[in-house]
Amino acid sequence: MPRTTAQNEQIRAETRAMIVASAMRLFAQQGYATTTTRNIATAAGLSVGLMYHYFDSKESLLHAVFDFVMARIDETVTAVLLTHPAGERLPDLLRAIFELLTSHQEFWGAMYTLRTQPAITAVIGDDFRQRTAALRGCFIDELARAGQEKPELEAYYLYSLVEGAIQQYLLDPINYPLAEIVEKMIAQFGGKPR
């Protein structure tokens, strides 16, 4: 019995997700510049020709990895923005970001490895900067509503603290006092700690 259109679409989506996951893992482990499309196809259990049916180049695959990573972050941020009133979002926004970190350590580790590779920043560096600016914009809005005198500067500072906490946690997830650091950030920027 032939497959239905829905079954074919599901298989296609699963294969595409498998290719993206394999590419993300290999780009993080081996580096984008040295990972070949053959490496990715092999890791995904596909022929190179079939992989090219899904992605026409390694660069388009990198964009798919970036979109996958950003979709997870966007989903987390959007959930907070939609469920909390403006001016009261910062504490839960910070908690949500760090909950995503602790529940998906491997994902964040790969993302941070990807972000620091010159070959990757040459391709999607502007996209990373735009996404960073968007999240920082959320911080600016919340800090302005909280009465911070220089919300833009404070947002840069807060974003730096967030980035640093993520890196420190990834270096030593067992000993790093992440929950306490998050609550300290919240208290420092006008929110009420738990």
N, C-alpha and C positions, 0 to 999 in steps of 0.2 A: 504494500500500500504506500503510495507516494506521500511525502510529507506535506503538511498544510503550509500555507503562507506564514501563518503565525509560528509554526515550528521552525521553518527556515529562518525567520527573523530572529528567533530566540537563539538558534545555533550561531548565527552571524554575530549577534551581540555578545554571546559568550566567548566566541573566538577572538573577537576584537578586544574584549576585556583581558583575555589571557595574553594577547600580544602586548598590550599596554603594560600589564603587570610585569611581564618578562623584561620588557624594555626598561621600565623604571628600575627594576632590581639590577639589571646589568649596567645601566648608565651610572647607577650609584656605586656599584662594586668595581667596575673596570674603567669607568670614565666614558663619557659620551664620545670623545674623539677616537678612542681605540675600540669601542664596541662596533661590530659590523652587523649589517642586517642579517647575515648568515647566523651569527651568534644568537641574535634575537629569535629568529625563526626556529633554530634548533632548541633553544630554551622553551619555546612555546609548543614544541612538538609538531611543527609545520614545515613545509617546503618553503624555500625562499620565494618561489613563484606565487604560492598561495598567500604568503604574507604581503606581497606586492599587490595582491587583489584588494587588500584592506587598506594599505598605506603605500603611497607611491614613492616615498623617500624616507630616509632616516629622519630628516628634518620634519616632515609631516607627522611622523611618529613621536618626535619630541614635543611637538605642539599638542598632540593627543595626551601625552603624559602630563604636560602642564595643565591642560584643561581638566583632566581627572583630578589632579592635586587641588586645583583651585575650586572645583565643584564641591569637594568635601569641606573646604574651609568656608566657602560661600554659604553652604547649607547651614553650617553651624552659626555663623554670624547672622544670617537672615532670620533664623529661628528666634534669636534673641531680639533682634530689631522689631520683629512682628508681634512679639508677645510682651514687650515691656514698654512703658511710656517713655517718651523722649525725656532726657534728663535723669533717668533712673536706670539706664541700661549698662553703664560702665562696669559695675560689680559683676553682673551676670555675664556680660560679654567677656570679661577677663576669665571668669571661672569656666565658661564654655570653651574658650580657646585652650586652656590648660587641661580640661577634661578630655578634649580631643587628643591632646598630646599624650596623656597617660593611657588612653584606651587604644591608641594607634602608634606606638613607639616606632615600629619598623617603618611605617609610612613617613613619619616626621624625620627619622634618621636619613631616609632616602632623599626626602625633599631638601634637607639641608646640604647633603652631599651634592645634589644636583645644582643647587643655587651657587655653589662656590667654584664651579668648573668654568674656566674662561671660554671653552668651546660652546658651552650652553648659554652663557650670558651673551655671547655674540649673536645667538639666534633669538633668544626670548628674553633678554635682559630688559628691554622696554616694557614687555608684558609684566614681568615681575615688579618693576618700578611702579607701573600703573596700579597693580593690585595692592601693593604696599601703601600707595598714596590713598587708595579707597578706604582701607582699614584705618589708616591714620586719620582720614576725614571723619570717620565715625568717632574716633577719640576726640578730635577737635570739637565736634558738635557737642558731645557729652561734657567735655571740660568747660566749654563756653557756658553751657546751661548751668553748670555747677558754680559758675562765678570765678573761674580761674582768670587771673589778670592777663596772662599771655597763653591762651589755649593752644596756639599753634606750636609754640616752643615746648610747652608741657606735653603735647601729643608726641612730638619727636622724642622727648625724654622718656615718656612712657613706652613708646614703641621700642626704644633701645633696651629698656628694662625687660620687656616681654621677650625680645630676641635673645638677650643674654640669659634669661632664666631658661628658655627652651634649650639653648646650647649647653648650659651647665647641667640641666636635667639629663639630656641625652648622653653626656659624658659619664655621669654617675647616678643613674636612676634609683639606685637602692639607698644611697646616703643623702642625696640632695633634698633639702626640706621644702619641696615644691609647694605644698599646701600653705605652709607658713609664709613663704615668699609671696604667693598670690594674695593672701589676706593683707600682708604688709603693703603691697602695691595699692590695693583697694583703699586701705585706710589713708595712705599718703595722698591719694588723688580724690578724696572727698566722699568716698563711699563708706558704708558701714560694714566692717568685717563681720564674719559669722561668729 
